Amino acid sequence: MYTKNKSLPFFIILFELLSFICCPSKECVCKVTDIPLSFLDNKSAYVPLTIDNNDFFLLLDIGSFSSITINKRYSRHLKIKKTGIVKSHLGVKGTVHQSDEVIFPNVALGSLKLGNIKGFIDSDWLDSGMIIHGKNSLSSPRNNGVIGRSLLKKLKIIIDLRNEKLILADTISDLEKIGYFINEWPLINFYNTDIGIELDVKVNNKKGRFILDTGASHSLLRKTFFNEKDIDSQIDFFKADNLQIKNIDYPNFDFILLNFEQPAEVDGILGIDFFKGKMIFLDMQTNIIKIN
C-alpha cells in the first residue's frame, strides 16, 4: 500500500555510512557489561560514553564502520591527538565528506575501560549530512557523535530495545548466565561488508539485499524496488504485507520509499524501528544474528 504525503508530520533522519574502519588500540577486559540506552529525541538510541572524564551521549550506529566519531564543536576541550590522516566517505546523498583521524584518550563505555581509541573528528557530516527531510537543530543530540560497529566488533552484542539496554559480553555462555538464552533464538547469517551488515530479505515475497542500521530513524525501501511507474520524487510510505528474514515473518511492516544514493548496492535499510520491541544478538566475528 502506497500513501502520498506531501507534509510529513516528522522528519526522517538517516546517518550516513562511513566507508572507513578504525579499531580500538588496546584489548578491553570484559565479562558482561550492561549499558542503559537513552532515547533523547524519541527516535534513536544513545549510548553513554566517557572520553578523558568528559561525558557524551552518542548515537548507536551499527551502520557506521567507525569506532567513535565526535563533532568538532564538542571536541575542543578534549585532549586529542591528530594522526595526520584524513579520511573521505560518502553520504546517503552521494556527498563526499572528510574527517580527521584522532586518538581519543581514556575511553570508557559503561564499566568497560577501552583505553586510547582511534576515531574521527567531523563537523559537516554530523551537522548536516544525515537529514533527508526537515530541519536539524545544532543542539540535537544526534550532532554530538556516533558509536559505530568497529568499536564493538570483538564482543558479543545484544541490542535489547525491549528493555532499553545494550549488553556486551565475551562469550554466549556469559550472556546465558544473566538470562539471555541465545542458543534458543532463531539464527540468521549476514554478510559483513564494507558498506555494512547485509541481510537477504524478502519484501512481499520479492528478494532483496538490505543493511541493518540503528543510526537510521526509519526503515527505507528504494522506490524502484517494485518498478512502480507511478511513484514520483516525493517521499512516500509503503506498508509491506510481509517482511521476511530467513523463516521469520514480520507482517504489515512500514517503510519510507526513497531512492537514496548510498549505499548504492542495497535495496533498503532496516532502521531503528525494526529493532524496537526486540532483543537482537549480533556477533561480528562469526557473522550471525539471532532475534528474539
N, C-alpha and C positions, 0 to 999 in steps of 0.2 A: 504494500500500500504506500503510495507516494502522497505527500502532503506539501503543498506550496505554502510558504510563509515568508512574506517579504519583510516583516518586522519581528525578528526573533525576540522573545522576552528575556533572553540571556545571551551572553557572548560565549563563543566557543574558543577554548584555549588549547593549543597544542604545542608542546615543547618540541623543538627541532632536534633531530637525531644527529649527534656528533659523529664525525667519521674518523675519530682518533681514539686510541686506547692509552690509558695510563694506569699503572698498578701501584699498590702500596709498596713502600720501600722496605718495610720490615714485616716479618711474620707476626701475627697477632696471637695472643693466648685466649682461647675461647672454649667454654663448655656449652652453656646456653645463656644467651643474652636476650632479655625481654625488653623491648623498646616501645613505649606508647606512641601511637600515631595521632597527630592532630589534624583537624580539618579546618584550617584557619580561614579559608574563603568558601567553605561549604561545598567545595567541588573536588579538591585534591588532597592527597595525603602528604603530610610534612613530618620530617624526622628531626628530633633534637640532636644537634651535633656541636661539639666544642672544639675550637681551634685556639690553642695557646690561651686557655681560660676565657675565651670570648664565646658567648652562646649564640647559636644560629638555629633557625628552623628552615631546613632545606627540603625542597620538593623531592619526594621519592620518585625517581625517573629511571626505570629499568629500560626505557627506550634509548637512553644515553649510554655511550661507551665510556664516558669519562668516569673518573673516580669521584672527584669533587670539582665543581665549578662555582666560583663566587663572583658576584657582581663587583666590578671595580669600585663602585661607590661605597660598598660596605667592607672593602678590604684595606682601606687606607691606614687603619690603626693596627693592622696585623703585621707581625714581624715575618714577612715572607721573603723568600729569596728567588729571584728570577733565574731560570736556567739558560736564558737566551734563545730558547726555541719558541717559535710562533707557529701555531697550528691553524690550518684552514679547514672549514667544514661547511657543508651545505645545509640550508634550512628547508622547511617544507615548501616554501615558495621558490626554491631554487637559488636563493640569495647566498652569496659566499660571505662567511663571517670569519674573523680571525681572533684567536685567543692566545694570550701569553701563558706558557707553561711556567709554573712556580712550584716551590716546595712549601707546603703548609706545615708549621711546627706543632707538635704535641696535639695531635688529633685524637678525640675520644668520641665514640659512638655508644651512648649509654655507659655501661660499665666496661665496655670494650676499649682498651687503650691501643691505638694504632700507631702511635709514634709520628714520625715525619712522613707525609704523604705527598706524592707528586699530583698536582692538579692544575687547574686553569683559572685565570682571571679574565673575565669577559665583561663587556658593557652593552654593545649594540644588540647582541643576540638575546640577552636576558631582559633588556629594557623594551625591545620592540619586535623581536623575531618570532615570538610564539603566538601572536594574535592572528586569528583567522577572521573574526568578525567582532566588532565592538572595540571599545577603548580600554587601554590598560593603564591603571594608576601606577605611578612610580613608587608609591608606598605599598603596593601589593606585595604580599609575602612571596609570590611567585618570582619576583625580581631578585630576591636575595641570593639564590643559587640553587643547585641541584646536587643530589647524590645519585650517581649512575651505577650501573651494574658491575663495573670494573672493581669498585670498592668492595663488593660482596661476593666476588666470583669464586673464592676458595671456601665459602661457607655453605651450609645447608640453610635454606631460607624458607620461612613461612610468612607469606603476606596474609594476615588474618584480619580482614576488614570487618568481619562479623563482630570481632571483639576489639577492633581498632588497635592492633598490635603488629609489630614487626619482630619475628623471632629468628635469632641467628644461633646456629649450633655447629659443632664439629662433625657430628655423625647423626644418622637417623635414630640410632638407639638412644642418644641423648634427648631427642625430641619425644620419643615414645615414653621416656621416664617421666615427662611432665604432661602426658595425656594426649599427645598428638600421634595417633596410630597410623603413621604414614603408609605402611605396607598394606593397609586395608583400602586405601584410596585408589580410584582408577588412575592408571598410568598413561601418560601421553608423551611421546617423543617430540623433540623440537630440533630445529637447526640453529646453531649458534653461529651467525654470520656477521660480516662487517656491518650490516645495516640493522641488526637486532636479533631478537629471539623470534624466529619464524615458525609458524604452525601451518599445517594443512587443515583447511576449514571448508565446510560446505554451508552455503547460504541458499536456502530454498533448493537444496539438492544440487546446486552448482558448485564445483570445486574451485577453490581459490587459495592463495597464499597470503597470510596475514601476519602481522607482528604484534607482540604484546608490548604495551607502553603505558605504564602507570602515570607518566607525565602528560598524557592526553586526557583532557577532562571529559571527552565523549568519544565513543567508537565511531570510526569513519569507514565509509564504503565508497569506492570510486563510482562516479555516475555512469561510467562506461562499462561497469561490470555486467549489467544485463542488456547492454546495447539498446537502451530505450531512446528512441529518436526524439521524443517529446520532452526530454529533460533539458531545461535551459541552464544558464550560467548562475542562477540564483541558488542559494543553499536550500536543500530540500531534506525532509525527513523521510526515512524509509523504515517501515516495520516489517522485518522478515518474519515469515510464518515459522521458520525454524532455522536456528544456528546449530550446526553440528560439528563437534570436535571429537574425532575418533568415533566412539559409540555413545557419546554424551550429547543429549539434546537440550537446547535452550529455546523454548518456543517464544514467539512474539518478542523478538529481540530488536531493539531500536538502534538505528544507525543515523548519522548525518551523511548525506550524499555530498561528496566534494571531490573534484579532480585535483588532488594535491600533487605538487611537483616532486617532492621527496618524501619517503624513498620511492623511487620510480619502479622498483622491481616487485612491489607487492600490490595486492588488490584492496587491502583495507588494513585498519588498525583497531585492535581491541584495547580500548582505553580503560580508565579507572572505573567506569560504570560496569564493565564486565567483572571486575574484581569484587564489587560491593556485594555483601551478603555471603561471601565465600571464604574458605580457607584454601590457599593455593601454595603448594610446596614447589620450590624451584631449586634444582641442582644443576649448576652450570658446568660442573666437571663431567657429569655423565649425560647431560643434555636431556633431562627428563623433567616433566611437570606432573604433579598429582593434584587433583581437585577434589575437595570435599564439598 
